[in-house]
Amino acid sequence: MQNFPINRKDKLIKEKRHDAFPAKGDWRESTTCTKCGAVYIKGRWTWEKAEDNSEQTICPACRRVASNFPAGYVEIKGAFFDGHEDEIFNLIHNIEKVEKQAHPLERIMNISVNSHKTLVTTTGIHIARRIGEALSRAYQGEMSFQYADGEKRIRVFWERD
């Protein structure tokens, strides 16, 4: 009897995930978003001025917002939040301002507050992670994150009692 591994033909093959709202696509140069005014130039979305006869479309971030399909979730918990709510919201909005200026597809979609947690949803994974990292740097606490769907979505957890 041989001691060789048997090659199984019934292996599970991981299917590649398809991003429903890709940042790069088949848009022509100087395509402009009709909702936010972002412009597709040199393979990325920017806030540069578009050509006068540019094509019109809706950018992936605006489509995410309209479909209510976030790429990032930031969950904020703990007693510390109750006493520092305004400061934390200012920090979150400042991060969005900086991030959105450089990367038009990175935006906050919604902030919902209830008695157990605050949930910030974002159009991109990078802004969600930056919010979590900024909270951790500014206020310590415990931060963790997990990617899902082949790194097309992220969930960030931050908590301080």
N, C-alpha and C positions, 0 to 999 in steps of 0.2 A: 504494500500500500504506500502511495506517495504522500508526502507531507507538504504539498503545494497548495496555496490558497486557490479556491475555486472562484473564477470570475463570474459573478452573478450578472445576469442580463436584465433582471427586474429591479434595478436600482431606482431610487427616487431622484429625479433630476430637478434641481431648483430652477424654477422659471424666473426669468428676468422680469423685474417689476417695471411697469410702464408708468411714467409720470404723466398724469393727465394735464398738467400745466407746466410744460417745459420752458425754461428761460431762453433756451436757444431753439430756433425753429427755422422755418422756411420764409421768414419775412424778408422783404427787400430792404435795401439801405434806405434810411430816413423814414421808415414806417412810423406813424404816430398813433399813440393810444388816444382814442376819442374821449375817454373818461378822465384820465389824469394828466395827459400831455407828455408822458414819457416817450422817448424816441429811440428806435432801434438803429444803432450805428456801429459799424465794425464788429458785428457779432454779439453786441450786448445792449441792454437798455440803459439809457442815460437821460439826463435833463438838458442835453444840448439842443440848440435850435434846429428845427427840421427844415428841409427844403420846402419851397412854396407848393410844389405839386406832389407832395408825399402821399403815400397810400395811408389809409385809415384802418385801424383795427382796435381790438381791446387787448391790452397787455395781459400776461399771465397773472399778475398780482390782482388786477381789477376783476379778472375772471374768477379767481379764488374767492375774493370778497363776495361777488355776486352769487356764487355757488355755495357759499358758507362751507368751504373745504380747506381748513387751515393746514399749514405744513408744520407749524410749531405750536406747542402748548407749554406755557409756563405756569406751574401750580405753586402758589405762595400760601404757606400755612404758618401758624404759630401766634402766640400772644403778642409778640413783638410788633407784628403788623398793625394791631389795633392802635397802638400809641404813636406809630410812625407812618401812618397811611399816606399823608400828604407828601412826606419826603420820598417815600418809595415810589409813588406815582410820578413825582417830578423826575426822579432818576430814570424811570422807565421811559417817560416821554422824551427826555434828553437823549437817551440812547437811540430811540426811534428817529429823532431829528437828525442826528449824526449819520446813522446807518442809511436812512432814506436819501440823504443828500448824495452819498457816494454810490448807493445801490438802490435804484428806484423800485425794485421788486421786493425789497425787504421792508415790510410795514406791519404795524399793529392792526389787527382786524377788530378785536373786541376786548374789553376788560369787564368781566362779570365778578361781582363781589357777593358772597353769601356768608352765613355765620361760620361755616367750616373752613372755607378756603377762598382765595381769589384766583381766577383763571384768566390768563392773558393769552389770546390766540394771535398768531402771526402768519403772514403770507410766506415767510421763508424760514429755513432752519437756522440760518446764521444769526439772525436777530434774536431768536428765542434763546439760543445758547449765550449770546452776549449779554442779554438781560440777566440770565441766571448767574453768569460769572461776575457781572457788576454788582448784583445784590450780595453775592458771597464776599467780594472784595470790600464793599462799603460797610456791610453790617454783619460780617462773619456768618454764623449759622451753618447749616448743612445743606450742601447742594449736590445733586446727582442728576444724571441725564441718561436717557436711553434712546437710541435710534431705532426706527422701525421701517418696514417696507423698503429695504435696501438703501437706507439712509436718505430717503425722500421725505421722511417725517421725523420729528424729534419731540420728546416729552422731557421737560426740565422740571425738577422738583427743588424748591428752596423752602427751608423751614428754620425758624428760630423762636424759641419760647421766651 
